[in-house]
Amino acid sequence: MQKYVCDLCGYIYDPAEGDTDNGVEPGTAFADLPEDWVCPLCGATKDDFSPVD
């Protein structure tokens, strides 16, 4: 699955790991994250993320 990086702080969302601290189970694709999900480090919205090559 595609990883995404926060353009503001560099946090990388890895679908294999999810974001368990914020209720996102491992295996959750970026596109399937809740619309109100934000970067756990800086609070950026999903719009501030870009795909990692």
mmCIF file of the N, C-alpha and C atoms, coordinates in Angstrom:
data_MODEL
# 
_entry.id   MODEL 
# 
loop_
_atom_site.group_PDB 
_atom_site.id 
_atom_site.type_symbol 
_atom_site.label_atom_id 
_atom_site.label_alt_id 
_atom_site.label_comp_id 
_atom_site.label_asym_id 
_atom_site.label_entity_id 
_atom_site.label_seq_id 
_atom_site.pdbx_PDB_ins_code 
_atom_site.Cartn_x 
_atom_site.Cartn_y 
_atom_site.Cartn_z 
_atom_site.occupancy 
_atom_site.B_iso_or_equiv 
_atom_site.pdbx_formal_charge 
_atom_site.auth_seq_id 
_atom_site.auth_comp_id 
_atom_site.auth_asym_id 
_atom_site.auth_atom_id 
_atom_site.pdbx_PDB_model_num 
ATOM 1   N N  . MET A 1 1  ? 0.839   -1.193 0.000  1.00 0.00 ? 1  MET A N  1 
ATOM 2   C CA . MET A 1 1  ? 0.000   0.000  0.000  1.00 0.00 ? 1  MET A CA 1 
ATOM 3   C C  . MET A 1 1  ? 0.878   1.248  0.000  1.00 0.00 ? 1  MET A C  1 
ATOM 4   N N  . GLN A 1 2  ? 0.350   2.299  -0.569 1.00 0.00 ? 2  GLN A N  1 
ATOM 5   C CA . GLN A 1 2  ? 1.057   3.562  -0.742 1.00 0.00 ? 2  GLN A CA 1 
ATOM 6   C C  . GLN A 1 2  ? 1.242   4.293  0.594  1.00 0.00 ? 2  GLN A C  1 
ATOM 7   N N  . LYS A 1 3  ? 2.472   4.750  0.847  1.00 0.00 ? 3  LYS A N  1 
ATOM 8   C CA . LYS A 1 3  ? 2.743   5.591  2.009  1.00 0.00 ? 3  LYS A CA 1 
ATOM 9   C C  . LYS A 1 3  ? 2.551   7.050  1.608  1.00 0.00 ? 3  LYS A C  1 
ATOM 10  N N  . TYR A 1 4  ? 2.243   7.884  2.585  1.00 0.00 ? 4  TYR A N  1 
ATOM 11  C CA . TYR A 1 4  ? 2.060   9.315  2.349  1.00 0.00 ? 4  TYR A CA 1 
ATOM 12  C C  . TYR A 1 4  ? 2.879   10.092 3.369  1.00 0.00 ? 4  TYR A C  1 
ATOM 13  N N  . VAL A 1 5  ? 3.434   11.241 2.930  1.00 0.00 ? 5  VAL A N  1 
ATOM 14  C CA . VAL A 1 5  ? 4.252   12.073 3.808  1.00 0.00 ? 5  VAL A CA 1 
ATOM 15  C C  . VAL A 1 5  ? 3.561   13.417 4.035  1.00 0.00 ? 5  VAL A C  1 
ATOM 16  N N  . CYS A 1 6  ? 3.639   13.898 5.267  1.00 0.00 ? 6  CYS A N  1 
ATOM 17  C CA . CYS A 1 6  ? 3.101   15.218 5.599  1.00 0.00 ? 6  CYS A CA 1 
ATOM 18  C C  . CYS A 1 6  ? 4.045   16.275 5.024  1.00 0.00 ? 6  CYS A C  1 
ATOM 19  N N  . ASP A 1 7  ? 3.500   17.154 4.178  1.00 0.00 ? 7  ASP A N  1 
ATOM 20  C CA . ASP A 1 7  ? 4.314   18.189 3.550  1.00 0.00 ? 7  ASP A CA 1 
ATOM 21  C C  . ASP A 1 7  ? 4.808   19.226 4.563  1.00 0.00 ? 7  ASP A C  1 
ATOM 22  N N  . LEU A 1 8  ? 4.174   19.303 5.713  1.00 0.00 ? 8  LEU A N  1 
ATOM 23  C CA . LEU A 1 8  ? 4.533   20.323 6.695  1.00 0.00 ? 8  LEU A CA 1 
ATOM 24  C C  . LEU A 1 8  ? 5.615   19.870 7.674  1.00 0.00 ? 8  LEU A C  1 
ATOM 25  N N  . CYS A 1 9  ? 5.531   18.592 8.130  1.00 0.00 ? 9  CYS A N  1 
ATOM 26  C CA . CYS A 1 9  ? 6.484   18.165 9.168  1.00 0.00 ? 9  CYS A CA 1 
ATOM 27  C C  . CYS A 1 9  ? 7.303   16.929 8.809  1.00 0.00 ? 9  CYS A C  1 
ATOM 28  N N  . GLY A 1 10 ? 6.925   16.228 7.725  1.00 0.00 ? 10 GLY A N  1 
ATOM 29  C CA . GLY A 1 10 ? 7.692   15.062 7.317  1.00 0.00 ? 10 GLY A CA 1 
ATOM 30  C C  . GLY A 1 10 ? 7.207   13.738 7.880  1.00 0.00 ? 10 GLY A C  1 
ATOM 31  N N  . TYR A 1 11 ? 6.138   13.746 8.692  1.00 0.00 ? 11 TYR A N  1 
ATOM 32  C CA . TYR A 1 11 ? 5.582   12.490 9.213  1.00 0.00 ? 11 TYR A CA 1 
ATOM 33  C C  . TYR A 1 11 ? 5.153   11.612 8.040  1.00 0.00 ? 11 TYR A C  1 
ATOM 34  N N  . ILE A 1 12 ? 5.453   10.329 8.123  1.00 0.00 ? 12 ILE A N  1 
ATOM 35  C CA . ILE A 1 12 ? 5.050   9.396  7.073  1.00 0.00 ? 12 ILE A CA 1 
ATOM 36  C C  . ILE A 1 12 ? 3.953   8.485  7.602  1.00 0.00 ? 12 ILE A C  1 
ATOM 37  N N  . TYR A 1 13 ? 2.804   8.531  6.906  1.00 0.00 ? 13 TYR A N  1 
ATOM 38  C CA . TYR A 1 13 ? 1.721   7.602  7.222  1.00 0.00 ? 13 TYR A CA 1 
ATOM 39  C C  . TYR A 1 13 ? 1.974   6.318  6.458  1.00 0.00 ? 13 TYR A C  1 
ATOM 40  N N  . ASP A 1 14 ? 2.148   5.226  7.199  1.00 0.00 ? 14 ASP A N  1 
ATOM 41  C CA . ASP A 1 14 ? 2.383   3.911  6.617  1.00 0.00 ? 14 ASP A CA 1 
ATOM 42  C C  . ASP A 1 14 ? 1.147   3.056  6.870  1.00 0.00 ? 14 ASP A C  1 
ATOM 43  N N  . PRO A 1 15 ? 0.406   2.715  5.796  1.00 0.00 ? 15 PRO A N  1 
ATOM 44  C CA . PRO A 1 15 ? -0.816  1.918  5.989  1.00 0.00 ? 15 PRO A CA 1 
ATOM 45  C C  . PRO A 1 15 ? -0.574  0.597  6.714  1.00 0.00 ? 15 PRO A C  1 
ATOM 46  N N  . ALA A 1 16 ? 0.603   0.020  6.576  1.00 0.00 ? 16 ALA A N  1 
ATOM 47  C CA . ALA A 1 16 ? 0.899   -1.244 7.251  1.00 0.00 ? 16 ALA A CA 1 
ATOM 48  C C  . ALA A 1 16 ? 0.899   -1.070 8.771  1.00 0.00 ? 16 ALA A C  1 
ATOM 49  N N  . GLU A 1 17 ? 1.214   0.133  9.239  1.00 0.00 ? 17 GLU A N  1 
ATOM 50  C CA . GLU A 1 17 ? 1.263   0.416  10.677 1.00 0.00 ? 17 GLU A CA 1 
ATOM 51  C C  . GLU A 1 17 ? -0.010  1.096  11.176 1.00 0.00 ? 17 GLU A C  1 
ATOM 52  N N  . GLY A 1 18 ? -0.697  1.828  10.303 1.00 0.00 ? 18 GLY A N  1 
ATOM 53  C CA . GLY A 1 18 ? -1.866  2.593  10.722 1.00 0.00 ? 18 GLY A CA 1 
ATOM 54  C C  . GLY A 1 18 ? -1.461  3.723  11.664 1.00 0.00 ? 18 GLY A C  1 
ATOM 55  N N  . ASP A 1 19 ? -2.397  4.146  12.491 1.00 0.00 ? 19 ASP A N  1 
ATOM 56  C CA . ASP A 1 19 ? -2.155  5.193  13.495 1.00 0.00 ? 19 ASP A CA 1 
ATOM 57  C C  . ASP A 1 19 ? -2.952  4.778  14.723 1.00 0.00 ? 19 ASP A C  1 
ATOM 58  N N  . THR A 1 20 ? -2.459  3.728  15.379 1.00 0.00 ? 20 THR A N  1 
ATOM 59  C CA . THR A 1 20 ? -3.219  3.129  16.475 1.00 0.00 ? 20 THR A CA 1 
ATOM 60  C C  . THR A 1 20 ? -3.465  4.091  17.630 1.00 0.00 ? 20 THR A C  1 
ATOM 61  N N  . ASP A 1 21 ? -2.581  5.060  17.819 1.00 0.00 ? 21 ASP A N  1 
ATOM 62  C CA . ASP A 1 21 ? -2.791  6.041  18.887 1.00 0.00 ? 21 ASP A CA 1 
ATOM 63  C C  . ASP A 1 21 ? -4.054  6.864  18.654 1.00 0.00 ? 21 ASP A C  1 
ATOM 64  N N  . ASN A 1 22 ? -4.473  6.943  17.385 1.00 0.00 ? 22 ASN A N  1 
ATOM 65  C CA . ASN A 1 22 ? -5.648  7.732  17.029 1.00 0.00 ? 22 ASN A CA 1 
ATOM 66  C C  . ASN A 1 22 ? -6.769  6.880  16.439 1.00 0.00 ? 22 ASN A C  1 
ATOM 67  N N  . GLY A 1 23 ? -6.756  5.584  16.750 1.00 0.00 ? 23 GLY A N  1 
ATOM 68  C CA . GLY A 1 23 ? -7.855  4.710  16.380 1.00 0.00 ? 23 GLY A CA 1 
ATOM 69  C C  . GLY A 1 23 ? -7.855  4.201  14.959 1.00 0.00 ? 23 GLY A C  1 
ATOM 70  N N  . VAL A 1 24 ? -6.724  4.316  14.251 1.00 0.00 ? 24 VAL A N  1 
ATOM 71  C CA . VAL A 1 24 ? -6.641  3.827  12.876 1.00 0.00 ? 24 VAL A CA 1 
ATOM 72  C C  . VAL A 1 24 ? -5.903  2.490  12.884 1.00 0.00 ? 24 VAL A C  1 
ATOM 73  N N  . GLU A 1 25 ? -6.614  1.448  12.503 1.00 0.00 ? 25 GLU A N  1 
ATOM 74  C CA . GLU A 1 25 ? -6.060  0.097  12.528 1.00 0.00 ? 25 GLU A CA 1 
ATOM 75  C C  . GLU A 1 25 ? -5.001  -0.102 11.447 1.00 0.00 ? 25 GLU A C  1 
ATOM 76  N N  . PRO A 1 26 ? -3.993  -0.944 11.713 1.00 0.00 ? 26 PRO A N  1 
ATOM 77  C CA . PRO A 1 26 ? -3.046  -1.316 10.664 1.00 0.00 ? 26 PRO A CA 1 
ATOM 78  C C  . PRO A 1 26 ? -3.790  -1.900 9.470  1.00 0.00 ? 26 PRO A C  1 
ATOM 79  N N  . GLY A 1 27 ? -3.305  -1.599 8.264  1.00 0.00 ? 27 GLY A N  1 
ATOM 80  C CA . GLY A 1 27 ? -3.956  -2.065 7.050  1.00 0.00 ? 27 GLY A CA 1 
ATOM 81  C C  . GLY A 1 27 ? -4.936  -1.065 6.468  1.00 0.00 ? 27 GLY A C  1 
ATOM 82  N N  . THR A 1 28 ? -5.066  0.108  7.110  1.00 0.00 ? 28 THR A N  1 
ATOM 83  C CA . THR A 1 28 ? -5.985  1.139  6.622  1.00 0.00 ? 28 THR A CA 1 
ATOM 84  C C  . THR A 1 28 ? -5.288  2.002  5.574  1.00 0.00 ? 28 THR A C  1 
ATOM 85  N N  . ALA A 1 29 ? -5.793  1.977  4.339  1.00 0.00 ? 29 ALA A N  1 
ATOM 86  C CA . ALA A 1 29 ? -5.227  2.797  3.266  1.00 0.00 ? 29 ALA A CA 1 
ATOM 87  C C  . ALA A 1 29 ? -5.447  4.276  3.572  1.00 0.00 ? 29 ALA A C  1 
ATOM 88  N N  . PHE A 1 30 ? -4.556  5.119  3.061  1.00 0.00 ? 30 PHE A N  1 
ATOM 89  C CA . PHE A 1 30 ? -4.671  6.561  3.285  1.00 0.00 ? 30 PHE A CA 1 
ATOM 90  C C  . PHE A 1 30 ? -6.033  7.077  2.839  1.00 0.00 ? 30 PHE A C  1 
ATOM 91  N N  . ALA A 1 31 ? -6.499  6.605  1.679  1.00 0.00 ? 31 ALA A N  1 
ATOM 92  C CA . ALA A 1 31 ? -7.790  7.050  1.148  1.00 0.00 ? 31 ALA A CA 1 
ATOM 93  C C  . ALA A 1 31 ? -8.950  6.676  2.066  1.00 0.00 ? 31 ALA A C  1 
ATOM 94  N N  . ASP A 1 32 ? -8.748  5.648  2.902  1.00 0.00 ? 32 ASP A N  1 
ATOM 95  C CA . ASP A 1 32 ? -9.808  5.186  3.798  1.00 0.00 ? 32 ASP A CA 1 
ATOM 96  C C  . ASP A 1 32 ? -9.753  5.821  5.182  1.00 0.00 ? 32 ASP A C  1 
ATOM 97  N N  . LEU A 1 33 ? -8.791  6.718  5.406  1.00 0.00 ? 33 LEU A N  1 
ATOM 98  C CA . LEU A 1 33 ? -8.731  7.416  6.690  1.00 0.00 ? 33 LEU A CA 1 
ATOM 99  C C  . LEU A 1 33 ? -9.959  8.304  6.839  1.00 0.00 ? 33 LEU A C  1 
ATOM 100 N N  . PRO A 1 34 ? -10.453 8.493  8.062  1.00 0.00 ? 34 PRO A N  1 
ATOM 101 C CA . PRO A 1 34 ? -11.592 9.394  8.253  1.00 0.00 ? 34 PRO A CA 1 
ATOM 102 C C  . PRO A 1 34 ? -11.259 10.797 7.750  1.00 0.00 ? 34 PRO A C  1 
ATOM 103 N N  . GLU A 1 35 ? -12.266 11.507 7.251  1.00 0.00 ? 35 GLU A N  1 
ATOM 104 C CA . GLU A 1 35 ? -12.036 12.856 6.713  1.00 0.00 ? 35 GLU A CA 1 
ATOM 105 C C  . GLU A 1 35 ? -11.482 13.813 7.771  1.00 0.00 ? 35 GLU A C  1 
ATOM 106 N N  . ASP A 1 36 ? -11.791 13.561 9.043  1.00 0.00 ? 36 ASP A N  1 
ATOM 107 C CA . ASP A 1 36 ? -11.320 14.455 10.100 1.00 0.00 ? 36 ASP A CA 1 
ATOM 108 C C  . ASP A 1 36 ? -9.979  14.019 10.693 1.00 0.00 ? 36 ASP A C  1 
ATOM 109 N N  . TRP A 1 37 ? -9.343  12.977 10.099 1.00 0.00 ? 37 TRP A N  1 
ATOM 110 C CA . TRP A 1 37 ? -8.022  12.545 10.569 1.00 0.00 ? 37 TRP A CA 1 
ATOM 111 C C  . TRP A 1 37 ? -7.003  13.641 10.285 1.00 0.00 ? 37 TRP A C  1 
ATOM 112 N N  . VAL A 1 38 ? -6.087  13.862 11.235 1.00 0.00 ? 38 VAL A N  1 
ATOM 113 C CA . VAL A 1 38 ? -5.028  14.844 11.049 1.00 0.00 ? 38 VAL A CA 1 
ATOM 114 C C  . VAL A 1 38 ? -3.680  14.225 11.399 1.00 0.00 ? 38 VAL A C  1 
ATOM 115 N N  . CYS A 1 39 ? -2.621  14.829 10.919 1.00 0.00 ? 39 CYS A N  1 
ATOM 116 C CA . CYS A 1 39 ? -1.265  14.375 11.205 1.00 0.00 ? 39 CYS A CA 1 
ATOM 117 C C  . CYS A 1 39 ? -1.074  14.319 12.720 1.00 0.00 ? 39 CYS A C  1 
ATOM 118 N N  . PRO A 1 40 ? -0.616  13.171 13.241 1.00 0.00 ? 40 PRO A N  1 
ATOM 119 C CA . PRO A 1 40 ? -0.455  13.051 14.692 1.00 0.00 ? 40 PRO A CA 1 
ATOM 120 C C  . PRO A 1 40 ? 0.686   13.907 15.247 1.00 0.00 ? 40 PRO A C  1 
ATOM 121 N N  . LEU A 1 41 ? 1.567   14.403 14.392 1.00 0.00 ? 41 LEU A N  1 
ATOM 122 C CA . LEU A 1 41 ? 2.668   15.234 14.878 1.00 0.00 ? 41 LEU A CA 1 
ATOM 123 C C  . LEU A 1 41 ? 2.355   16.729 14.836 1.00 0.00 ? 41 LEU A C  1 
ATOM 124 N N  . CYS A 1 42 ? 1.735   17.192 13.733 1.00 0.00 ? 42 CYS A N  1 
ATOM 125 C CA . CYS A 1 42 ? 1.560   18.649 13.593 1.00 0.00 ? 42 CYS A CA 1 
ATOM 126 C C  . CYS A 1 42 ? 0.114   19.090 13.390 1.00 0.00 ? 42 CYS A C  1 
ATOM 127 N N  . GLY A 1 43 ? -0.809  18.129 13.224 1.00 0.00 ? 43 GLY A N  1 
ATOM 128 C CA . GLY A 1 43 ? -2.216  18.490 13.073 1.00 0.00 ? 43 GLY A CA 1 
ATOM 129 C C  . GLY A 1 43 ? -2.627  18.866 11.662 1.00 0.00 ? 43 GLY A C  1 
ATOM 130 N N  . ALA A 1 44 ? -1.760  18.644 10.677 1.00 0.00 ? 44 ALA A N  1 
ATOM 131 C CA . ALA A 1 44 ? -2.095  18.961 9.283  1.00 0.00 ? 44 ALA A CA 1 
ATOM 132 C C  . ALA A 1 44 ? -3.228  18.058 8.804  1.00 0.00 ? 44 ALA A C  1 
ATOM 133 N N  . THR A 1 45 ? -4.021  18.561 7.861  1.00 0.00 ? 45 THR A N  1 
ATOM 134 C CA . THR A 1 45 ? -5.115  17.773 7.311  1.00 0.00 ? 45 THR A CA 1 
ATOM 135 C C  . THR A 1 45 ? -4.610  16.828 6.221  1.00 0.00 ? 45 THR A C  1 
ATOM 136 N N  . LYS A 1 46 ? -5.478  15.928 5.772  1.00 0.00 ? 46 LYS A N  1 
ATOM 137 C CA . LYS A 1 46 ? -5.106  14.979 4.722  1.00 0.00 ? 46 LYS A CA 1 
ATOM 138 C C  . LYS A 1 46 ? -4.668  15.696 3.448  1.00 0.00 ? 46 LYS A C  1 
ATOM 139 N N  . ASP A 1 47 ? -5.183  16.895 3.208  1.00 0.00 ? 47 ASP A N  1 
ATOM 140 C CA . ASP A 1 47 ? -4.818  17.669 2.009  1.00 0.00 ? 47 ASP A CA 1 
ATOM 141 C C  . ASP A 1 47 ? -3.350  18.071 2.011  1.00 0.00 ? 47 ASP A C  1 
ATOM 142 N N  . ASP A 1 48 ? -2.716  18.047 3.186  1.00 0.00 ? 48 ASP A N  1 
ATOM 143 C CA . ASP A 1 48 ? -1.302  18.447 3.312  1.00 0.00 ? 48 ASP A CA 1 
ATOM 144 C C  . ASP A 1 48 ? -0.361  17.262 3.177  1.00 0.00 ? 48 ASP A C  1 
ATOM 145 N N  . PHE A 1 49 ? -0.849  16.121 2.696  1.00 0.00 ? 49 PHE A N  1 
ATOM 146 C CA . PHE A 1 49 ? -0.020  14.921 2.503  1.00 0.00 ? 49 PHE A CA 1 
ATOM 147 C C  . PHE A 1 49 ? 0.190   14.649 1.021  1.00 0.00 ? 49 PHE A C  1 
ATOM 148 N N  . SER A 1 50 ? 1.345   14.093 0.704  1.00 0.00 ? 50 SER A N  1 
ATOM 149 C CA . SER A 1 50 ? 1.673   13.705 -0.673 1.00 0.00 ? 50 SER A CA 1 
ATOM 150 C C  . SER A 1 50 ? 2.136   12.252 -0.690 1.00 0.00 ? 50 SER A C  1 
ATOM 151 N N  . PRO A 1 51 ? 1.897   11.540 -1.808 1.00 0.00 ? 51 PRO A N  1 
ATOM 152 C CA . PRO A 1 51 ? 2.368   10.160 -1.915 1.00 0.00 ? 51 PRO A CA 1 
ATOM 153 C C  . PRO A 1 51 ? 3.883   10.097 -1.848 1.00 0.00 ? 51 PRO A C  1 
ATOM 154 N N  . VAL A 1 52 ? 4.399   9.049  -1.218 1.00 0.00 ? 52 VAL A N  1 
ATOM 155 C CA . VAL A 1 52 ? 5.845   8.814  -1.163 1.00 0.00 ? 52 VAL A CA 1 
ATOM 156 C C  . VAL A 1 52 ? 6.215   7.930  -2.345 1.00 0.00 ? 52 VAL A C  1 
ATOM 157 N N  . ASP A 1 53 ? 7.266   8.295  -3.066 1.00 0.00 ? 53 ASP A N  1 
ATOM 158 C CA . ASP A 1 53 ? 7.717   7.493  -4.208 1.00 0.00 ? 53 ASP A CA 1 
ATOM 159 C C  . ASP A 1 53 ? 8.410   6.234  -3.761 1.00 0.00 ? 53 ASP A C  1 
# 
